[in-house]
Amino acid sequence: MAATYSDLDGKVVLITGGGSGIGEAIVRRFAEQKCKVAFIDIARDASERLTRELMARGLSVRFEHADLTDITALRAAIGRIRETLGPIQILVNNAAHDERHPTPDVTSEYWDDRIAVNLKHQFFAAQAVLPDMQRANEGIIVNFGSFSWMIGQGGMAAYTAAKSAVLGLTRSLARDYGPYNIRVNAIAPGWIMTQRQIEKWLTPEGEQELMQRQCLKRKLMPDEIAKFTVFLASEEASACTNQQYVVDGGWV
C-alpha cells in the first residue's frame, strides 16, 4: 500500500523532464496524491501519452512542451502553468541528460550544452517559482543531482561537474529562502533502471559491478526515487532542508 500524504492534496506541482524515466514516475506519484501536476518535457509523443493515460484515470496532469535549455521558453511554459493551475507550490528539478563524453573530445560548445541541460535550467526554474512561494510563505524545491561525482565516475566530466554543482545551488537557495519557510533539498540517485539506462548502459560487466558495489543486491527502479521525492515534498519531511539525500541502494 503506497503512502498517502493528505497535505499534498490539491498542491500545484511542477516537474521538469516528466515525460519518461524517473520524471515519469514522479509525475505518476504526485498525481496519485491528488496534486495538480504540471510537467515540462521536450519529448512530445511520450509526454502526451502519459498525460492522456493519467487524465483518463481522473487525475490532474498538464503537459507543456519546451526545450529547457531555452530559458525564455522555460519561463513562458512556467507562466502558462501558473495561469492555468495557480501559483506553483512544489518544484521538482528532475530533467537531465547523462551522455558520456571523453575529455579530449569536449569542445567549448559541448561543455556549455552539458551545463545547460544538467544545471542551468534548475536555477532559472527556481528563480521563476520562488516569488510564488515567497508570497505564500511556504514552498518546496527538490533538485536532482547524481551519485556519479561521489563515486568518481569517469568518462563524463561535464555531466559530473554539473551534478556536483547541484548541491551548491541547493544549499545556497535553502539558506536564502529558509526565512520564507521554503525548503530546498537535493536527491542524488544511484544507478536507476530507467529504459534509457537499460538500453544504453546496462552491460553484463556493469550489472556485475552493481551487484558488487551496492549494499542492496538488486536493481533500483524509478518508482523508488519517486516515492522518496513525494515524501520529501510532504509535511512528513517538514524539518528537512539544505540537504542532499543519496538514494543509491548503498553504493556510496
Buried (B, 14 or more C-beta within 10 A) or exposed (E): EEEEBEEBEEBBBBBBBBBBBBBBBBBBBBBBBBBBBBBBBBBEEBBBBBBEEBBEEEBBBBBBBBBBBBBEBBBBBBEBBBEEBEBBBBBBBBBBBBBEBEEEEBEEEEBEBBBBBBBBBBBBBBBBBBEBBBEBEEBBBBBBBBBBBBBEBEEBBBBBBBBBBBBEBBBEBBEEBEEBBBBBBBBBBBBBBBEBBEEEEBEEEEEEEBEEBBEEEEBBEBBBBBBBBBBBBBEBBEEBBBBBBBBBBEBE
